[in-house]
């Protein structure tokens, strides 16, 4: 249905910025613009958590821990989802994953969603490490 590949992770210092990208390819059955998209992260020994989400209308939602520091956006023409991360903190260290879910009739109210069970398509992740 869709293949997702993340990039842009790295090792930075607290206060720095990074921009993650997630390119969607091999899309079948839907156009990229209709997908609901999100970023999740998972730190060692912790549960995967939703970070930022954007629905097909461009409505966004953020976890409280990143509000005001992270910005999610998408470029429809490039089939790409972005996560701009400013003022990074050591606690932002994690593997970051891109997730996608195509539209389903009657289910639009669920999105944008930070709940991982709402997404069935995932990338392999990109590591972000923030040192103090």
Number of C-alpha atoms within 10 A of each C-alpha: 11 19 17 23 18 23 18 14 18 14 13 18 14 17 14 14 16 18 16 22 22 26 19 20 15 8 13 10 8 12 12 22 18 15 19 25 31 33 28 22 22 19 17 9 6 9 9 17 17 21 26 26 29 24 25 18 12 15 13 18 20 22 14 9 11 17 12 11 13 20 19 24 20 20 12 12 8 11 16 19 25 21 23 14 20 17 15 23 19 15 13 20 20 21 18 27 26 30 29 26 19 20 16 9 6 7 8 12 8 12 22 22 23 22 16 16 7 15 17 10 15 21 19 14 22 20 19 21 19 19 15 10
